[in-house]
Amino acid sequence: MACQDVKTRFPSENLDSNYRHDPRDWADTTGAAEFLSLSPATLQTQRSRGLSPVPYFVISRRVRDFRPDLSAYRRACRVKPAQAVYEHPSKAAKASSK
């Protein structure tokens, strides 16, 4: 994944025993893969190799992702457009010689 090295604080790090579990806050592997624009097989392979970009939970032998963690990861991967407009060096040289 492109954002593997991103250090992100995931919302699930702050979950405590008083958290009221809403089923809509959780995604299965297929839903998580779709949200991350990956195939489910790719996500499963990354997890089995310890390369998962997002923390996940195993609850009763079922893998679940906390949707706010998925959103935090996608926000961390966002690339902001450059402030300056790129100009090819050959055009810059022609402009400066005039």
Chimera marker file (.cmm) of the C-alpha trace (Angstrom):
<marker_set name="trace">
<marker id="1" x="0.000" y="0.000" z="0.000" r="1" g="1" b="0" radius="0.5"/>
<marker id="2" x="1.096" y="3.512" z="-0.652" r="1" g="1" b="0" radius="0.5"/>
<marker id="3" x="0.608" y="4.712" z="2.913" r="1" g="1" b="0" radius="0.5"/>
<marker id="4" x="2.237" y="1.842" z="4.794" r="1" g="1" b="0" radius="0.5"/>
<marker id="5" x="4.751" y="4.115" z="6.493" r="1" g="1" b="0" radius="0.5"/>
<marker id="6" x="2.175" y="6.653" z="7.637" r="1" g="1" b="0" radius="0.5"/>
<marker id="7" x="2.004" y="6.913" z="11.414" r="1" g="1" b="0" radius="0.5"/>
<marker id="8" x="-1.672" y="7.316" z="12.148" r="1" g="1" b="0" radius="0.5"/>
<marker id="9" x="-3.514" y="7.488" z="15.430" r="1" g="1" b="0" radius="0.5"/>
<marker id="10" x="-6.455" y="5.178" z="15.007" r="1" g="1" b="0" radius="0.5"/>
<marker id="11" x="-9.739" y="5.854" z="16.822" r="1" g="1" b="0" radius="0.5"/>
<marker id="12" x="-9.892" y="2.235" z="18.035" r="1" g="1" b="0" radius="0.5"/>
<marker id="13" x="-6.871" y="2.913" z="20.262" r="1" g="1" b="0" radius="0.5"/>
<marker id="14" x="-9.225" y="4.854" z="22.535" r="1" g="1" b="0" radius="0.5"/>
<marker id="15" x="-11.957" y="2.209" z="22.789" r="1" g="1" b="0" radius="0.5"/>
<marker id="16" x="-12.716" y="1.139" z="26.307" r="1" g="1" b="0" radius="0.5"/>
<marker id="17" x="-15.050" y="-1.366" z="27.875" r="1" g="1" b="0" radius="0.5"/>
<marker id="18" x="-17.812" y="1.250" z="28.104" r="1" g="1" b="0" radius="0.5"/>
<marker id="19" x="-17.949" y="1.678" z="24.310" r="1" g="1" b="0" radius="0.5"/>
<marker id="20" x="-21.449" y="0.958" z="23.056" r="1" g="1" b="0" radius="0.5"/>
<marker id="21" x="-20.969" y="-1.207" z="20.020" r="1" g="1" b="0" radius="0.5"/>
<marker id="22" x="-22.997" y="-0.080" z="17.049" r="1" g="1" b="0" radius="0.5"/>
<marker id="23" x="-23.034" y="-2.723" z="14.287" r="1" g="1" b="0" radius="0.5"/>
<marker id="24" x="-22.699" y="0.045" z="11.683" r="1" g="1" b="0" radius="0.5"/>
<marker id="25" x="-19.250" y="0.909" z="13.100" r="1" g="1" b="0" radius="0.5"/>
<marker id="26" x="-17.819" y="-2.415" z="11.937" r="1" g="1" b="0" radius="0.5"/>
<marker id="27" x="-17.008" y="-3.786" z="8.480" r="1" g="1" b="0" radius="0.5"/>
<marker id="28" x="-16.216" y="-7.290" z="7.365" r="1" g="1" b="0" radius="0.5"/>
<marker id="29" x="-13.252" y="-8.024" z="5.109" r="1" g="1" b="0" radius="0.5"/>
<marker id="30" x="-15.244" y="-7.447" z="1.920" r="1" g="1" b="0" radius="0.5"/>
<marker id="31" x="-16.557" y="-4.077" z="3.125" r="1" g="1" b="0" radius="0.5"/>
<marker id="32" x="-13.138" y="-2.965" z="4.359" r="1" g="1" b="0" radius="0.5"/>
<marker id="33" x="-11.456" y="-4.001" z="1.104" r="1" g="1" b="0" radius="0.5"/>
<marker id="34" x="-14.051" y="-2.124" z="-0.924" r="1" g="1" b="0" radius="0.5"/>
<marker id="35" x="-13.581" y="0.990" z="1.231" r="1" g="1" b="0" radius="0.5"/>
<marker id="36" x="-9.790" y="0.800" z="0.748" r="1" g="1" b="0" radius="0.5"/>
<marker id="37" x="-10.098" y="0.038" z="-2.994" r="1" g="1" b="0" radius="0.5"/>
<marker id="38" x="-8.456" y="-3.367" z="-2.588" r="1" g="1" b="0" radius="0.5"/>
<marker id="39" x="-9.603" y="-6.855" z="-3.380" r="1" g="1" b="0" radius="0.5"/>
<marker id="40" x="-10.624" y="-8.932" z="-0.361" r="1" g="1" b="0" radius="0.5"/>
<marker id="41" x="-7.883" y="-11.451" z="-1.245" r="1" g="1" b="0" radius="0.5"/>
<marker id="42" x="-5.221" y="-8.714" z="-1.144" r="1" g="1" b="0" radius="0.5"/>
<marker id="43" x="-6.406" y="-7.519" z="2.258" r="1" g="1" b="0" radius="0.5"/>
<marker id="44" x="-6.441" y="-11.081" z="3.601" r="1" g="1" b="0" radius="0.5"/>
<marker id="45" x="-2.925" y="-11.695" z="2.282" r="1" g="1" b="0" radius="0.5"/>
<marker id="46" x="-1.626" y="-8.485" z="3.873" r="1" g="1" b="0" radius="0.5"/>
<marker id="47" x="-3.146" y="-9.478" z="7.194" r="1" g="1" b="0" radius="0.5"/>
<marker id="48" x="-1.722" y="-12.995" z="7.114" r="1" g="1" b="0" radius="0.5"/>
<marker id="49" x="1.759" y="-11.570" z="6.431" r="1" g="1" b="0" radius="0.5"/>
<marker id="50" x="1.472" y="-8.912" z="9.144" r="1" g="1" b="0" radius="0.5"/>
<marker id="51" x="1.357" y="-6.070" z="6.600" r="1" g="1" b="0" radius="0.5"/>
<marker id="52" x="-2.157" y="-4.799" z="7.225" r="1" g="1" b="0" radius="0.5"/>
<marker id="53" x="-2.180" y="-0.996" z="7.051" r="1" g="1" b="0" radius="0.5"/>
<marker id="54" x="-5.150" y="-0.749" z="9.422" r="1" g="1" b="0" radius="0.5"/>
<marker id="55" x="-5.619" y="-2.472" z="12.775" r="1" g="1" b="0" radius="0.5"/>
<marker id="56" x="-8.351" y="-5.094" z="12.798" r="1" g="1" b="0" radius="0.5"/>
<marker id="57" x="-10.178" y="-7.172" z="15.359" r="1" g="1" b="0" radius="0.5"/>
<marker id="58" x="-10.861" y="-10.880" z="15.510" r="1" g="1" b="0" radius="0.5"/>
<marker id="59" x="-14.174" y="-11.396" z="17.282" r="1" g="1" b="0" radius="0.5"/>
<marker id="60" x="-15.404" y="-14.984" z="17.573" r="1" g="1" b="0" radius="0.5"/>
<marker id="61" x="-13.105" y="-16.046" z="14.704" r="1" g="1" b="0" radius="0.5"/>
<marker id="62" x="-14.525" y="-13.299" z="12.492" r="1" g="1" b="0" radius="0.5"/>
<marker id="63" x="-12.307" y="-10.488" z="11.277" r="1" g="1" b="0" radius="0.5"/>
<marker id="64" x="-13.838" y="-7.032" z="11.687" r="1" g="1" b="0" radius="0.5"/>
<marker id="65" x="-12.548" y="-3.553" z="10.921" r="1" g="1" b="0" radius="0.5"/>
<marker id="66" x="-13.555" y="-0.469" z="12.867" r="1" g="1" b="0" radius="0.5"/>
<marker id="67" x="-14.890" y="1.942" z="10.223" r="1" g="1" b="0" radius="0.5"/>
<marker id="68" x="-13.423" y="5.070" z="11.887" r="1" g="1" b="0" radius="0.5"/>
<marker id="69" x="-9.979" y="3.382" z="11.619" r="1" g="1" b="0" radius="0.5"/>
<marker id="70" x="-10.518" y="2.865" z="7.890" r="1" g="1" b="0" radius="0.5"/>
<marker id="71" x="-11.493" y="6.527" z="7.500" r="1" g="1" b="0" radius="0.5"/>
<marker id="72" x="-8.473" y="7.699" z="9.510" r="1" g="1" b="0" radius="0.5"/>
<marker id="73" x="-6.167" y="5.651" z="7.288" r="1" g="1" b="0" radius="0.5"/>
<marker id="74" x="-7.677" y="7.083" z="4.102" r="1" g="1" b="0" radius="0.5"/>
<marker id="75" x="-7.345" y="10.633" z="5.457" r="1" g="1" b="0" radius="0.5"/>
<marker id="76" x="-3.685" y="9.944" z="6.293" r="1" g="1" b="0" radius="0.5"/>
<marker id="77" x="-3.085" y="8.788" z="2.714" r="1" g="1" b="0" radius="0.5"/>
<marker id="78" x="-4.509" y="11.920" z="1.140" r="1" g="1" b="0" radius="0.5"/>
<marker id="79" x="-2.005" y="13.817" z="-0.956" r="1" g="1" b="0" radius="0.5"/>
<marker id="80" x="-2.385" y="17.569" z="-0.957" r="1" g="1" b="0" radius="0.5"/>
<marker id="81" x="-1.862" y="19.296" z="-4.316" r="1" g="1" b="0" radius="0.5"/>
<marker id="82" x="1.318" y="21.291" z="-4.728" r="1" g="1" b="0" radius="0.5"/>
<marker id="83" x="1.073" y="25.002" z="-4.057" r="1" g="1" b="0" radius="0.5"/>
<marker id="84" x="3.207" y="26.013" z="-7.034" r="1" g="1" b="0" radius="0.5"/>
<marker id="85" x="2.501" y="25.127" z="-10.633" r="1" g="1" b="0" radius="0.5"/>
<marker id="86" x="5.227" y="22.999" z="-12.188" r="1" g="1" b="0" radius="0.5"/>
<marker id="87" x="6.917" y="24.530" z="-15.205" r="1" g="1" b="0" radius="0.5"/>
<marker id="88" x="9.133" y="22.425" z="-17.435" r="1" g="1" b="0" radius="0.5"/>
<marker id="89" x="12.808" y="23.581" z="-17.251" r="1" g="1" b="0" radius="0.5"/>
<marker id="90" x="13.030" y="24.137" z="-21.011" r="1" g="1" b="0" radius="0.5"/>
<marker id="91" x="10.110" y="26.595" z="-20.891" r="1" g="1" b="0" radius="0.5"/>
<marker id="92" x="11.622" y="28.382" z="-17.900" r="1" g="1" b="0" radius="0.5"/>
<marker id="93" x="14.949" y="28.777" z="-19.762" r="1" g="1" b="0" radius="0.5"/>
<marker id="94" x="13.183" y="30.236" z="-22.817" r="1" g="1" b="0" radius="0.5"/>
<marker id="95" x="11.215" y="32.668" z="-20.673" r="1" g="1" b="0" radius="0.5"/>
<marker id="96" x="14.348" y="33.896" z="-18.853" r="1" g="1" b="0" radius="0.5"/>
<marker id="97" x="16.296" y="34.403" z="-22.113" r="1" g="1" b="0" radius="0.5"/>
<marker id="98" x="13.714" y="36.808" z="-23.552" r="1" g="1" b="0" radius="0.5"/>
<link id1="1" id2="2" r="1" g="1" b="0" radius="0.2"/>
<link id1="2" id2="3" r="1" g="1" b="0" radius="0.2"/>
<link id1="3" id2="4" r="1" g="1" b="0" radius="0.2"/>
<link id1="4" id2="5" r="1" g="1" b="0" radius="0.2"/>
<link id1="5" id2="6" r="1" g="1" b="0" radius="0.2"/>
<link id1="6" id2="7" r="1" g="1" b="0" radius="0.2"/>
<link id1="7" id2="8" r="1" g="1" b="0" radius="0.2"/>
<link id1="8" id2="9" r="1" g="1" b="0" radius="0.2"/>
<link id1="9" id2="10" r="1" g="1" b="0" radius="0.2"/>
<link id1="10" id2="11" r="1" g="1" b="0" radius="0.2"/>
<link id1="11" id2="12" r="1" g="1" b="0" radius="0.2"/>
<link id1="12" id2="13" r="1" g="1" b="0" radius="0.2"/>
<link id1="13" id2="14" r="1" g="1" b="0" radius="0.2"/>
<link id1="14" id2="15" r="1" g="1" b="0" radius="0.2"/>
<link id1="15" id2="16" r="1" g="1" b="0" radius="0.2"/>
<link id1="16" id2="17" r="1" g="1" b="0" radius="0.2"/>
<link id1="17" id2="18" r="1" g="1" b="0" radius="0.2"/>
<link id1="18" id2="19" r="1" g="1" b="0" radius="0.2"/>
<link id1="19" id2="20" r="1" g="1" b="0" radius="0.2"/>
<link id1="20" id2="21" r="1" g="1" b="0" radius="0.2"/>
<link id1="21" id2="22" r="1" g="1" b="0" radius="0.2"/>
<link id1="22" id2="23" r="1" g="1" b="0" radius="0.2"/>
<link id1="23" id2="24" r="1" g="1" b="0" radius="0.2"/>
<link id1="24" id2="25" r="1" g="1" b="0" radius="0.2"/>
<link id1="25" id2="26" r="1" g="1" b="0" radius="0.2"/>
<link id1="26" id2="27" r="1" g="1" b="0" radius="0.2"/>
<link id1="27" id2="28" r="1" g="1" b="0" radius="0.2"/>
<link id1="28" id2="29" r="1" g="1" b="0" radius="0.2"/>
<link id1="29" id2="30" r="1" g="1" b="0" radius="0.2"/>
<link id1="30" id2="31" r="1" g="1" b="0" radius="0.2"/>
<link id1="31" id2="32" r="1" g="1" b="0" radius="0.2"/>
<link id1="32" id2="33" r="1" g="1" b="0" radius="0.2"/>
<link id1="33" id2="34" r="1" g="1" b="0" radius="0.2"/>
<link id1="34" id2="35" r="1" g="1" b="0" radius="0.2"/>
<link id1="35" id2="36" r="1" g="1" b="0" radius="0.2"/>
<link id1="36" id2="37" r="1" g="1" b="0" radius="0.2"/>
<link id1="37" id2="38" r="1" g="1" b="0" radius="0.2"/>
<link id1="38" id2="39" r="1" g="1" b="0" radius="0.2"/>
<link id1="39" id2="40" r="1" g="1" b="0" radius="0.2"/>
<link id1="40" id2="41" r="1" g="1" b="0" radius="0.2"/>
<link id1="41" id2="42" r="1" g="1" b="0" radius="0.2"/>
<link id1="42" id2="43" r="1" g="1" b="0" radius="0.2"/>
<link id1="43" id2="44" r="1" g="1" b="0" radius="0.2"/>
<link id1="44" id2="45" r="1" g="1" b="0" radius="0.2"/>
<link id1="45" id2="46" r="1" g="1" b="0" radius="0.2"/>
<link id1="46" id2="47" r="1" g="1" b="0" radius="0.2"/>
<link id1="47" id2="48" r="1" g="1" b="0" radius="0.2"/>
<link id1="48" id2="49" r="1" g="1" b="0" radius="0.2"/>
<link id1="49" id2="50" r="1" g="1" b="0" radius="0.2"/>
<link id1="50" id2="51" r="1" g="1" b="0" radius="0.2"/>
<link id1="51" id2="52" r="1" g="1" b="0" radius="0.2"/>
<link id1="52" id2="53" r="1" g="1" b="0" radius="0.2"/>
<link id1="53" id2="54" r="1" g="1" b="0" radius="0.2"/>
<link id1="54" id2="55" r="1" g="1" b="0" radius="0.2"/>
<link id1="55" id2="56" r="1" g="1" b="0" radius="0.2"/>
<link id1="56" id2="57" r="1" g="1" b="0" radius="0.2"/>
<link id1="57" id2="58" r="1" g="1" b="0" radius="0.2"/>
<link id1="58" id2="59" r="1" g="1" b="0" radius="0.2"/>
<link id1="59" id2="60" r="1" g="1" b="0" radius="0.2"/>
<link id1="60" id2="61" r="1" g="1" b="0" radius="0.2"/>
<link id1="61" id2="62" r="1" g="1" b="0" radius="0.2"/>
<link id1="62" id2="63" r="1" g="1" b="0" radius="0.2"/>
<link id1="63" id2="64" r="1" g="1" b="0" radius="0.2"/>
<link id1="64" id2="65" r="1" g="1" b="0" radius="0.2"/>
<link id1="65" id2="66" r="1" g="1" b="0" radius="0.2"/>
<link id1="66" id2="67" r="1" g="1" b="0" radius="0.2"/>
<link id1="67" id2="68" r="1" g="1" b="0" radius="0.2"/>
<link id1="68" id2="69" r="1" g="1" b="0" radius="0.2"/>
<link id1="69" id2="70" r="1" g="1" b="0" radius="0.2"/>
<link id1="70" id2="71" r="1" g="1" b="0" radius="0.2"/>
<link id1="71" id2="72" r="1" g="1" b="0" radius="0.2"/>
<link id1="72" id2="73" r="1" g="1" b="0" radius="0.2"/>
<link id1="73" id2="74" r="1" g="1" b="0" radius="0.2"/>
<link id1="74" id2="75" r="1" g="1" b="0" radius="0.2"/>
<link id1="75" id2="76" r="1" g="1" b="0" radius="0.2"/>
<link id1="76" id2="77" r="1" g="1" b="0" radius="0.2"/>
<link id1="77" id2="78" r="1" g="1" b="0" radius="0.2"/>
<link id1="78" id2="79" r="1" g="1" b="0" radius="0.2"/>
<link id1="79" id2="80" r="1" g="1" b="0" radius="0.2"/>
<link id1="80" id2="81" r="1" g="1" b="0" radius="0.2"/>
<link id1="81" id2="82" r="1" g="1" b="0" radius="0.2"/>
<link id1="82" id2="83" r="1" g="1" b="0" radius="0.2"/>
<link id1="83" id2="84" r="1" g="1" b="0" radius="0.2"/>
<link id1="84" id2="85" r="1" g="1" b="0" radius="0.2"/>
<link id1="85" id2="86" r="1" g="1" b="0" radius="0.2"/>
<link id1="86" id2="87" r="1" g="1" b="0" radius="0.2"/>
<link id1="87" id2="88" r="1" g="1" b="0" radius="0.2"/>
<link id1="88" id2="89" r="1" g="1" b="0" radius="0.2"/>
<link id1="89" id2="90" r="1" g="1" b="0" radius="0.2"/>
<link id1="90" id2="91" r="1" g="1" b="0" radius="0.2"/>
<link id1="91" id2="92" r="1" g="1" b="0" radius="0.2"/>
<link id1="92" id2="93" r="1" g="1" b="0" radius="0.2"/>
<link id1="93" id2="94" r="1" g="1" b="0" radius="0.2"/>
<link id1="94" id2="95" r="1" g="1" b="0" radius="0.2"/>
<link id1="95" id2="96" r="1" g="1" b="0" radius="0.2"/>
<link id1="96" id2="97" r="1" g="1" b="0" radius="0.2"/>
<link id1="97" id2="98" r="1" g="1" b="0" radius="0.2"/>
</marker_set>
